[in-house]
């Protein structure tokens, strides 16, 4: 059960401290970590982290004005503080959508503003299409439609065009016979139970993705020695490979195909001009079939929430959405 008293006491000293925190038991043997921030009776909202495979961070609480919102943040199945950690069993997109409904009902929200970036945007769109009457508005950052083509383009042509040395390193981490389908080969290796196989692949994937996500990456090549060593293992590549290998548990082009279900839901997309993972063309494609959405392009920014201007734009967009919707 939520530790409400401790949360309220803490919130008086820190307005962004959780009001409540708990592990909520859901289906399939999972317990998801859930916290709420802001004030009881505030505008209902939920934040969806990216990855898939990362988790909510304390700074994500600060996207919501604590005097205005009653916001919920949670670590998705197998992610962050949720249990069992790293589990990919009974972990699909429909499971995550069902978890959101459990959370919404747990807090007694009739409707809420749904916000998320990258994979969080994928989940937000899928949830809104499944439960449109429960969504007061959508605030997305870096639209990702969950298709194999998007991932293959980012780690293939986009990587080769903007970071040719890194692309060469990324490809050459694979045996010659596996380089015909580079992205699929990486997924197979990451999902292989042998640490000697999945370790280097996971580290190479993680470091390459990090470079693609930053407008000014610290490194534009792989440290091949570190990638092949037994250094700390990143968590996100395993969940990403699980989801991407299974086409994010969606039908082909599902989110664009079913975008008509978003009719009547207002939306704002914060889009970095130079986002190599989720380029502006993806947001534009969604906007062409979802007329109620506004795209706010941030110049000189890429994919990362902390690229110049992105975080402030997300905060403003969430506040603007609250001003123009009536969630309750």
C-alpha positions, 0 to 999 in steps of 0.5 A: 500500500502507498506510504501516504503519510511519509509522502505528505511529510516529505512533500512539505520539505520538497514539493517534488517528493512523492505523495505516495509510492508502492509496488502494485501487483499486476498480472503475470507475476509482476509488481510494478513500482508506482509513485505519485507527485503533486497534490491530491485533487490536481490535474490527473496525468501520467508519465511514461518512460522510454526504452523500452527498458529504462525507468522513471527518474527523479527529474521526471517528477519536475515536468509537472507543476506540483501545485497544479498536477496529480501526476503518476510515474511508474516503472514498466514491467521488468524496468527500474524498481519493478519486480522481477527486475529485467523479466521479459516473461508476460511482458508485452505492449498489451500487458503495459496498456492493461497495467496503465488501466490498473493504475488509473483505476487505483488512483480513481482518475476518470481521464488523464493527460498522458505524456511520454517520449520515444518508447514512452510516446509509442506506449502513449499512442497505443494506450490512447488508441485502446482507451480513447475515452480515458485520455484528456490529452497527449503530450509526446516527445520524439514520436516512435511508432514502434516499427522495425523500419524505424529502428533499421533506418536509425541504426543503418542509413542514418548512422552511416550518413552522420557517423560513418566511423561508428557505423563501421564499428557497429557492423564490424562487431558482428561476424561477417556472415551476420552482416547481411541483416545487421539489426536483426543479428544484434537482436538475436545476439542480445537475446542469446543466453550466453554472456559471451554472445549477448554481452558485447552485443548489448554494450555495442548496441547501448553505446551506439544508441547513446550516440544517436540520441545525443545532438553532441555525443561524447564519442563518435566511435565504439571503444571496441576493447570496452565493448568486448570486456566484462564491464557493467551490463546495460539493461535497456538493450535486452528489453529493446531487443525483446520488444523490437524482435517481436515488432513491439507486439503490434500489427504492421504499421498499427499506430498509423493505421489506427490513428483515427481512434485519436480523433477528438484527443488534443495532442502536442509533439515536442520534436527535435529538429536533428533527432536521428532516432525519431526524425521529424518525418515520423511526427509529420506522418502521424500529424497527417492523420491525427488532425488535433495534434500540434508539432513544436519543433526545437531547433538545434536539438536531437532526441535526448530530453536534455538536449537544449530546449527539449525539457523546457518545451515538454514542461510547457506543453504539459502545462498548456495541455492542462490549460486547454483540457478538462481531465476530470 
